[in-house]
Amino acid sequence: MRILAILLMYAGSSISAQTQDARAIGLIDSTLNQFHDAAAKADGSRYFSLFTDDAIYIGTDASERWTLKQFRAFAEPYFKKGTGWTYRPRSRNVVVADIPCKCVAWFDELLDSESYGTSRGTGVLVNKNGSWKISQYALAFPIPNDLAKGMTAEIRTYEAKKK
């Protein structure tokens, strides 16, 4: 009888966990959609409110690994001029970590940009006081494998000239 009660308890928590994951994924989607919307509208206040205080932003250039303070110093002058950047999500995958708190998630998304075409965003979110916040975001330009050798050769040449 005790084993049956334990099995029923776990079965119930599994259903509950699935419901919680679906709810969390919906909230995470909303956070990321707000993130892209705020950037497109140059709404720096809303944009930066979606990050944790200790967030890291990794840009497309190899030199771009910024703390939130550094990234804000880079981005705010653009936002103050009313200049943002527009990336429209094409597809997104979200995984909520299978830990009891269900407070960590990671994602990857394909984005469309008029300036750069296909881009990829990846990152980690944490749930802080009931709100999902971006703890790390990385933006990249995925290179098709057929073009990779030529592109990486160009990057090597560029880096060699900078030395």
Secondary structure, DSSP 8 states (H G I E B T S, - for coil): -HHHHHHHHHHHHHHHHHHHHHHHHHHHHHHHHHHHHHHHTT-HHHHHHTEEEEEEEE-SSTT-EEEHHHHHHHHHHHHHTT-----EEEEEEEEE-SSTT--EEEEEEEEEETTTEEEEEEEEEEEETTEEEEEEEEEE----HHHHHHHHHHHHHHHHHH-
